[in-house]
Amino acid sequence: MRIRQYVLDLMREHRNTDVSILSERELCRKFGVTRPTARKALKALIEEDYLYVKPGRGMFVRAERLEAAPVRRFKRIMVVIGDGGLSCMDGFFMSVLEKLCGTLKHLPVHLQVVPLDVDHDCAVAEIEMYNPDGILWVRPGEKGKKLIGELREKIPVVTLGLVPDGDPYAVTCDYTEAGRLSAQWFRSRALKKIVFLQDRPGAIRESVYNGWRSAFPGYDESLHYRDRTQENEQSSVRELVAFLESRKIDGIFTFASYYPVLDAALKQTGKTGIPILSDNNYCNFYQVATLPSVELRMFPSEVPEAAAKLMFRILIDPGFKPKKEKVIRPGIRDFPPPGTS
Amino acid sequence: MRIRQYVLDLMREHRNTDVSILSERELCRKFGVTRPTARKALKALIEEDYLYVKPGRGMFVRAERLEAAPVRRFKRIMVVIGDGGLSCMDGFFMSVLEKLCGTLKHLPVHLQVVPLDVDHDCAVAEIEMYNPDGILWVRPGEKGKKLIGELREKIPVVTLGLVPDGDPYAVTCDYTEAGRLSAQWFRSRALKKIVFLQDRPGAIRESVYNGWRSAFPGYDESLHYRDRTQENEQSSVRELVAFLESRKIDGIFTFASYYPVLDAALKQTGKTGIPILSDNNYCNFYQVATLPSVELRMFPSEVPEAAAKLMFRILIDPGFKPKKEKVIRPGIRDFPPPGTS
């Protein structure tokens, strides 16, 4: 069945060309079937005239039979994460995948989650092999962005979570607004001396910081702490302890990726009563001593939900072209106790 | 950083042996980095004495330095589906992955979702490369089961959804009970002539049917319909229409995988008022004309949740050995309207 699928997909993809298919040997390898099984599938396809043999050159699809081929009911959507080669998902990516699955499971969709080879040509070849109808790409890195440009000449690619830049095939949230909201939260409580704790820099963090600054006119720049992200967590903690102890602090704004370092530092300094606002990457709150007081919904679950629906819409309605980028509003809410602790 | 991770993982894995690492060239390929980057990472590791060079034989980890290596905070759990080579998830697998992600995102876990090469030796090599701490395997096929036996000599593998057989590392549900419950639902409503519609046979369907028979003493065997699962859906529908039209029917028990065929057949026969009980594979209810009246929770979401927690427990508590198989009770509930239609 999978060989049949493969052949029919190949036909659909290369509409008017009689392209050659993989050799029998390669098919066995690729689909994990025995020779007799592969031969049986190929024989049936030849009998139905979807395939023919060019002696000495292998088997080819008969393009003119395309119309006779049964319609494929399910759309295939590939999910790609980060730079594409990533095979390990942290709590953030798991929460994205959770929402993608929750939305797409109701739709006639098959989902592919595969790490791509990070080499450009290998990635292209792999995507061709998996042959998705569309790609949902979560926070592509630089390499990913370059590849997306090429891929979009053939299939739709919706990105999730990039800094808004007007791309109508992007679904994301307003990071600048997330920074503004966070600043307002502290200001509305008359908390003034707020440490802005930042580890890895990047375009997203930059946007948040810009929003923060714009809504916090009197913000004391000396309270902006940038970790040099040492490899050794202990030295990060030591550095942060020194920073926190040298200042009077009313509140802390941080990112979940940095939370374990912050938690360890707070324990050492004993400054555990300070209000903390953080975005939420669930797994980083596991067994920390001090939980945040409020959660910045910097990447609300509406983002993956909307991205999944947009992709499906694009796939089933060939005339549909999204007009503008979808930017979900961030929010702030009391930190809920984690489900598992 | 990934090269460093790879080297430290290798050290942890081969405790007392100075094993050799991949060549510089292979490292570049595998982690998608340039030569200078790889060299920099290797140089640092050599300086810290985690690696040393055997002239002419490559680089080796220094096993005796294991204790100095920083502890890895995150456990790595690999999710494998079906025969392992599967790269397309339908609604069932998406709903499983949704719950796995929802549970694991709170825990210090990194999740890997990778299709394995179905060739036995390649699969073993790939698992070694990804180097997970544990594997969650959803409904392994025969090849998968064989592999699991071998893998368990090295790492824990928890299976999900197999027919219960006493394996303490399995989480599943009682399929026989699911059949019994379904029979009781019809009997308690004094519905007697129930079609038991079954497509692909298999151990799970067999268990359900056994339960069904045991709780339905007067069940008319001629109402047990086995589809020969033609490749062409139209002929499946035609056959089912003939079957349904030749009988008086009070109710239908079916599986979601077969639902689209049933829906088409019901439309043709006009028998759309008959109560239908079905298990739930969400995507198969997309835009059907007749929805089921009740849902058999044959694979409750407690299964993936419990499996994820069991795996995590095993990983963090080296002394913990599960005593018995976890079998979740199936249930029946009114069919909820799908979230998306």
Chai-1 contact restraints between the chains, C-beta under 6 A:
chainA,res_idxA,chainB,res_idxB,connection_type,confidence,min_distance_angstrom,max_distance_angstrom,comment,restraint_id
A,G32,B,G85,contact,1.0,0.0,6.0,A-B,restraint_1
A,G32,B,V118,contact,1.0,0.0,6.0,A-B,restraint_2
A,G85,B,G32,contact,1.0,0.0,6.0,A-B,restraint_3
A,S87,B,Q112,contact,1.0,0.0,6.0,A-B,restraint_4
A,S87,B,V114,contact,1.0,0.0,6.0,A-B,restraint_5
A,C88,B,H110,contact,1.0,0.0,6.0,A-B,restraint_6
A,C88,B,Q112,contact,1.0,0.0,6.0,A-B,restraint_7
A,M89,B,L111,contact,1.0,0.0,6.0,A-B,restraint_8
A,D90,B,H110,contact,1.0,0.0,6.0,A-B,restraint_9
A,G91,B,K105,contact,1.0,0.0,6.0,A-B,restraint_10
A,M94,B,C101,contact,1.0,0.0,6.0,A-B,restraint_11
A,M94,B,L104,contact,1.0,0.0,6.0,A-B,restraint_12
A,M94,B,K105,contact,1.0,0.0,6.0,A-B,restraint_13
A,M94,B,L111,contact,1.0,0.0,6.0,A-B,restraint_14
A,S95,B,K105,contact,1.0,0.0,6.0,A-B,restraint_15
A,L97,B,C101,contact,1.0,0.0,6.0,A-B,restraint_16
A,E98,B,E98,contact,1.0,0.0,6.0,A-B,restraint_17
A,E98,B,C101,contact,1.0,0.0,6.0,A-B,restraint_18
A,E98,B,G102,contact,1.0,0.0,6.0,A-B,restraint_19
A,C101,B,M94,contact,1.0,0.0,6.0,A-B,restraint_20
A,C101,B,L97,contact,1.0,0.0,6.0,A-B,restraint_21
A,C101,B,E98,contact,1.0,0.0,6.0,A-B,restraint_22
A,G102,B,E98,contact,1.0,0.0,6.0,A-B,restraint_23
A,L104,B,M94,contact,1.0,0.0,6.0,A-B,restraint_24
A,K105,B,G91,contact,1.0,0.0,6.0,A-B,restraint_25
A,K105,B,M94,contact,1.0,0.0,6.0,A-B,restraint_26
A,K105,B,S95,contact,1.0,0.0,6.0,A-B,restraint_27
A,K105,B,Y282,contact,1.0,0.0,6.0,A-B,restraint_28
A,K105,B,C283,contact,1.0,0.0,6.0,A-B,restraint_29
A,H106,B,Y282,contact,1.0,0.0,6.0,A-B,restraint_30
A,H106,B,P338,contact,1.0,0.0,6.0,A-B,restraint_31
A,H106,B,G339,contact,1.0,0.0,6.0,A-B,restraint_32
A,H106,B,T340,contact,1.0,0.0,6.0,A-B,restraint_33
A,L107,B,C283,contact,1.0,0.0,6.0,A-B,restraint_34
A,L107,B,Y286,contact,1.0,0.0,6.0,A-B,restraint_35
A,P108,B,C283,contact,1.0,0.0,6.0,A-B,restraint_36
A,P108,B,Y286,contact,1.0,0.0,6.0,A-B,restraint_37
A,H110,B,C88,contact,1.0,0.0,6.0,A-B,restraint_38
A,H110,B,D90,contact,1.0,0.0,6.0,A-B,restraint_39
A,L111,B,M89,contact,1.0,0.0,6.0,A-B,restraint_40
A,L111,B,M94,contact,1.0,0.0,6.0,A-B,restraint_41
A,Q112,B,S87,contact,1.0,0.0,6.0,A-B,restraint_42
A,Q112,B,C88,contact,1.0,0.0,6.0,A-B,restraint_43
A,V113,B,V113,contact,1.0,0.0,6.0,A-B,restraint_44
A,V114,B,S87,contact,1.0,0.0,6.0,A-B,restraint_45
A,V118,B,G32,contact,1.0,0.0,6.0,A-B,restraint_46
A,Y282,B,K105,contact,1.0,0.0,6.0,A-B,restraint_47
A,Y282,B,H106,contact,1.0,0.0,6.0,A-B,restraint_48
A,C283,B,K105,contact,1.0,0.0,6.0,A-B,restraint_49
A,C283,B,L107,contact,1.0,0.0,6.0,A-B,restraint_50
A,C283,B,P108,contact,1.0,0.0,6.0,A-B,restraint_51
A,Y286,B,L107,contact,1.0,0.0,6.0,A-B,restraint_52
A,Y286,B,P108,contact,1.0,0.0,6.0,A-B,restraint_53
A,P338,B,H106,contact,1.0,0.0,6.0,A-B,restraint_54
A,G339,B,H106,contact,1.0,0.0,6.0,A-B,restraint_55
A,T340,B,H106,contact,1.0,0.0,6.0,A-B,restraint_56
